[in-house]
Amino acid sequence: MKNSSQKPTIGITMGDPVGIGPEIIVKALEENSVWDACLPFVLGDREVMDKTLKFLGSALELRPVKEIKQDNKKEKVINVLALSKLNPDQIFFGKPNRDTGEAMVGYIKKAIHLVLEKKIDGMVTCPINKAAMSLAGYTYPGHTELLVEETNTKEYAMMLAGKRLKVVLVTIHLPLRKVSEVLSSEKVFSCIRLTHNYLKKFFGIKKPRLAVAALNPHAGEGGLFGEEEEKIIDPMIKKAREEGINVLGPFAPDTLFYFAIKGHYDAVICMYHDQGLIPLKLLHFEDAVNVTLGIPIIRTSVDHGTAYDIAGSGRASPKSLINAIKLAAQMAFLGKNSVGQF
């Protein structure tokens, strides 16, 4: 185990208090590998975390802290920066309300500013519920939009990462019929460049190999099945190659992912949500990590939802959270030690 002063400090937001976030945090912090990688702090609710410890029968100690600072780091306990005071007798697993919605947004905003103020090295987010956020008066579709607003970011993208496959999405949460309307040269090029830069700086890949998926069947078949490949995607691939980025495509998606999981590429740029997430979740349903590219802070997340149907049952898997914490720690370390900025 590394000396504590050498480890990145990672803030973990508790997510929805009535979802599986508290449970997977406890289970993740019982793993020695997490403590080998970083010093974690939980941004959440003391009473909820205490209740979770008890129903899981965990031997971990709950340690409330008022602020995060160098001399306040204690290992192998759940260090909790309490940001809400929810009554555990008035909230119930799987039943979000206005108070839980307000709390989950508060955890995220605090974590963002702790990273911006360099009090922590990165943040990891547990799942939230959009309906509960709406009850509290917030209209964000999810974490990404909140992160982008709080950091005043213009160019960003979502990466879903597993050991065998990494995908980055040009468009995210859109009806399929709107994808071709929103798809633009600027979005495609930005996504290629962000992916290249992040793989170099935060994943330690010196010469990333990127592939771009086509939008249409058979990569448009020379315009027979669509013109987006010829008019939007291919010109941006050529532009990126002129800038020294090792990127190929556009490839027909029905064959591209076969070669990607064989190790031919380090990441695949996908045009829409399900194009990338279907193959990703087929391989990495339990252990994938969500990474936000482009924002000026390190943020990773679990790649699953609040799982209200099993919240409070003790059956939730911490695999994705464990990987998200380790990846945030790796990114923090490599980011500090990389040469050059972008």
C-alpha positions in Angstrom: 0.0 0.0 0.0 1.3 3.4 -0.9 2.0 6.1 1.6 -1.1 8.2 2.3 0.5 11.4 1.1 1.2 9.7 -2.3 -2.4 8.8 -3.0 -5.0 10.9 -4.8 -7.9 12.1 -2.7 -11.1 11.1 -4.3 -14.6 12.4 -3.4 -17.5 9.9 -3.9 -21.0 11.4 -4.1 -23.6 9.3 -2.5 -26.1 9.6 -5.3 -29.8 9.1 -4.6 -30.1 8.4 -0.8 -32.9 5.8 -1.5 -31.1 4.0 -4.3 -28.2 1.6 -4.2 -25.5 4.3 -3.9 -25.0 4.1 -0.1 -24.8 0.3 -0.3 -22.3 0.1 -3.1 -20.1 2.7 -1.4 -19.9 0.5 1.8 -19.1 -2.6 -0.3 -16.5 -0.7 -2.4 -14.8 0.7 0.7 -14.5 -2.8 2.1 -12.1 -3.6 -0.7 -8.4 -3.2 0.0 -7.7 -2.4 -3.7 -9.6 0.8 -3.4 -7.5 1.9 -0.4 -4.4 0.9 -2.3 -5.4 3.3 -5.1 -6.6 6.4 -3.2 -8.0 8.1 -0.1 -11.8 8.2 -0.5 -14.2 10.7 1.1 -18.0 10.3 0.9 -20.1 13.4 0.2 -23.5 12.5 1.4 -25.6 11.9 4.5 -24.3 10.6 7.8 -27.6 9.0 9.0 -28.2 7.3 5.7 -24.6 5.9 5.6 -24.9 4.8 9.2 -28.2 3.0 8.5 -26.6 1.3 5.5 -23.6 0.1 7.5 -26.0 -1.5 10.0 -28.2 -3.3 7.6 -25.2 -4.7 5.7 -23.5 -5.7 9.0 -20.3 -4.0 7.8 -17.3 -3.8 10.2 -16.2 -0.4 8.8 -16.3 2.6 11.1 -18.3 5.7 10.1 -16.2 8.9 10.6 -17.9 12.2 10.1 -15.6 15.1 8.9 -16.4 18.8 8.6 -13.9 19.5 5.9 -11.4 17.6 3.7 -7.8 18.5 4.4 -4.4 16.7 4.4 -4.3 16.1 8.2 -7.9 14.8 8.2 -7.3 11.6 6.2 -7.8 8.3 8.0 -7.7 5.0 6.2 -10.1 2.0 6.2 -13.0 4.0 7.6 -15.9 5.7 5.8 -14.9 9.4 6.0 -18.2 11.2 5.5 -18.6 14.9 4.7 -22.2 15.3 5.8 -24.0 17.7 3.4 -27.6 16.7 4.2 -29.6 15.8 7.3 -32.3 13.4 6.1 -34.5 11.7 8.6 -33.9 7.9 8.1 -37.3 7.2 9.5 -39.0 9.4 6.8 -37.2 8.1 3.7 -37.6 4.7 2.2 -35.6 2.7 -0.3 -36.9 3.0 -3.8 -39.1 6.0 -3.0 -37.4 9.3 -3.9 -38.9 12.6 -2.9 -38.1 16.3 -3.1 -35.7 16.2 -0.2 -33.7 13.3 -1.6 -33.6 15.1 -5.0 -32.3 18.3 -3.4 -29.7 16.3 -1.4 -28.3 14.4 -4.4 -27.8 17.6 -6.4 -26.1 19.2 -3.4 -23.5 16.3 -3.2 -22.6 16.7 -6.8 -22.2 20.5 -6.7 -20.0 20.4 -3.6 -17.8 17.7 -5.2 -17.4 19.7 -8.3 -16.2 22.8 -6.4 -13.9 20.8 -4.2 -12.1 19.5 -7.3 -12.0 23.0 -8.8 -10.5 24.3 -5.5 -8.0 21.5 -5.6 -9.1 20.1 -2.2 -9.7 16.8 -3.8 -8.1 15.3 -7.0 -11.2 13.9 -8.6 -14.8 12.9 -8.1 -16.8 9.7 -8.5 -20.5 9.8 -8.7 -23.1 7.2 -7.6 -26.4 7.0 -9.5 -29.0 9.7 -9.4 -32.7 9.8 -10.3 -33.9 12.4 -12.8 -37.5 12.4 -11.6 -36.3 13.1 -8.0 -34.2 16.0 -9.3 -37.2 17.3 -11.1 -39.2 17.2 -7.9 -36.6 19.4 -6.3 -36.8 21.9 -9.1 -33.8 20.8 -11.3 -34.3 20.1 -15.0 -30.9 18.5 -15.8 -31.3 15.3 -17.9 -28.4 13.9 -15.8 -25.0 14.3 -14.3 -23.3 15.4 -17.5 -25.4 18.5 -18.0 -25.0 19.6 -14.4 -21.2 19.1 -14.6 -21.0 21.1 -17.8 -23.0 24.0 -16.4 -21.1 24.2 -13.1 -17.7 24.1 -14.9 -18.8 26.4 -17.8 -17.6 23.8 -20.3 -18.3 24.1 -24.1 -16.8 20.9 -25.6 -17.5 17.6 -23.8 -18.3 14.0 -24.5 -19.2 10.8 -22.6 -16.9 7.8 -22.6 -18.0 4.4 -21.3 -14.9 2.4 -20.5 -14.2 -1.3 -19.9 -11.1 -3.3 -20.2 -12.0 -4.8 -23.6 -13.9 -1.9 -25.1 -14.1 1.9 -24.7 -16.8 3.9 -26.6 -17.3 7.7 -26.8 -20.6 9.1 -27.9 -21.0 12.0 -30.3 -24.7 12.4 -29.4 -26.1 11.2 -26.1 -29.7 11.3 -25.0 -31.7 11.9 -28.1 -34.6 10.2 -29.9 -33.1 8.2 -32.7 -35.0 10.2 -35.4 -33.2 13.4 -34.2 -29.6 12.0 -34.3 -29.0 12.9 -38.0 -30.4 16.4 -37.4 -28.1 17.1 -34.5 -25.0 15.4 -35.9 -22.5 18.0 -37.1 -18.9 18.2 -38.3 -18.0 20.2 -35.2 -19.4 17.5 -32.9 -17.6 14.7 -34.7 -14.2 16.4 -34.8 -14.5 17.5 -31.1 -15.3 14.0 -30.0 -12.3 12.6 -31.9 -9.9 15.2 -30.5 -11.2 14.8 -26.9 -10.8 11.1 -27.0 -7.3 11.2 -28.4 -6.2 13.8 -25.8 -7.8 11.9 -22.9 -6.3 8.5 -23.8 -2.9 10.1 -24.0 -3.1 12.2 -20.8 -5.2 10.2 -18.5 -5.0 6.6 -19.7 -1.2 6.5 -20.5 -1.7 5.5 -24.1 1.1 7.2 -26.1 -0.3 6.7 -29.5 -4.1 6.1 -29.3 -5.7 4.1 -32.1 -9.2 5.4 -32.8 -12.0 4.0 -35.0 -15.1 5.9 -36.0 -18.4 4.1 -36.5 -20.6 5.1 -39.4 -24.1 6.3 -38.8 -25.8 4.4 -41.5 -25.8 0.7 -42.5 -22.7 -0.3 -44.6 -21.2 3.1 -43.9 -23.8 4.7 -46.1 -22.9 2.4 -49.2 -21.6 5.4 -51.2 -24.6 7.5 -50.4 -27.2 4.9 -51.1 -28.2 4.6 -47.4 -27.4 8.1 -46.3 -25.0 11.0 -46.9 -23.8 11.7 -43.3 -20.6 9.6 -43.9 -19.5 11.5 -47.0 -20.6 15.0 -45.9 -19.9 15.0 -42.1 -18.0 12.1 -40.7 -15.3 11.3 -43.3 -14.1 14.9 -43.7 -13.6 15.2 -40.0 -11.6 12.0 -39.9 -9.3 13.4 -42.6 -9.0 16.6 -40.7 -8.0 14.8 -37.5 -5.5 12.7 -39.4 -3.9 15.9 -40.7 -3.4 17.0 -37.1 -1.6 13.8 -36.3 -4.4 11.8 -34.7 -4.4 8.1 -35.5 -8.0 7.6 -36.5 -9.7 5.5 -39.1 -13.2 5.1 -40.5 -16.1 5.5 -40.9 -16.6 1.8 -40.5 -19.8 -0.2 -40.7 -20.8 -0.7 -37.0 -21.9 -4.4 -37.6 -18.2 -5.4 -38.1 -16.3 -2.6 -36.3 -16.9 -3.8 -32.7 -15.6 -7.3 -33.5 -12.2 -5.8 -34.4 -12.3 -3.3 -31.5 -12.7 -6.1 -28.9 -9.9 -8.0 -30.6 -7.6 -5.1 -29.6 -7.3 -3.3 -33.0 -8.4 0.0 -31.5 -8.2 1.8 -28.1 -11.6 3.4 -28.5 -14.5 3.6 -30.8 -16.3 7.0 -31.6 -20.0 6.3 -31.9 -22.7 8.5 -33.4 -25.5 7.8 -31.0 -26.3 6.3 -27.6 -27.3 2.7 -28.3 -24.8 2.2 -31.1 -22.0 2.4 -28.5 -23.8 1.2 -25.3 -25.2 -2.1 -26.7 -21.8 -3.7 -27.4 -20.3 -2.0 -24.3 -22.9 -3.4 -21.9 -22.8 -6.8 -23.6 -19.2 -7.0 -22.5 -19.1 -4.8 -19.4 -22.6 -4.8 -17.9 -21.4 -4.8 -14.3 -18.0 -3.3 -14.5 -18.0 -0.4 -17.0 -17.2 3.1 -16.0 -18.6 6.4 -17.2 -16.0 9.2 -17.8 -16.9 12.8 -18.7 -14.4 14.2 -21.2 -13.7 17.9 -21.7 -14.6 19.2 -18.3 -11.7 20.8 -16.3 -12.0 18.2 -13.5 -11.7 14.4 -13.2 -15.0 12.8 -13.0 -15.9 9.1 -13.3 -19.2 7.4 -12.5 -20.9 4.0 -12.2 -22.5 2.9 -15.5 -25.8 2.0 -14.0 -28.9 3.5 -12.4 -30.4 3.7 -8.9 -31.8 0.2 -9.1 -34.7 0.9 -6.9 -36.0 -2.6 -7.3 -33.1 -4.0 -5.2 -32.2 -1.0 -3.1 -32.0 -2.0 0.6 -31.8 -5.7 -0.3 -28.0 -6.1 0.0 -27.8 -7.5 -3.5 -26.2 -4.6 -5.3 -22.9 -5.2 -7.0 -20.1 -2.7 -6.3 -18.0 -3.7 -9.3 -18.7 -0.6 -11.4 -18.1 1.7 -8.5 -14.8 0.0 -7.5 -13.6 0.4 -11.1 -14.8 4.0 -11.2 -12.8 4.9 -8.1 -9.7 3.2 -9.3 -9.9 4.9 -12.7 -10.4 8.3 -11.1 -7.3 7.7 -9.0 -5.3 6.5 -12.1 -6.4 9.6 -14.0 -5.5 11.9 -11.2 -2.0 10.4 -11.0 -1.4 10.3 -14.7 -2.8 13.8 -15.2 -0.4 15.2 -12.6 2.6 13.5 -14.2 1.8 13.8 -17.9 3.9 16.1 -20.1 2.0 19.0 -21.7 -1.6 20.2 -21.5 -4.4 20.3 -24.0 
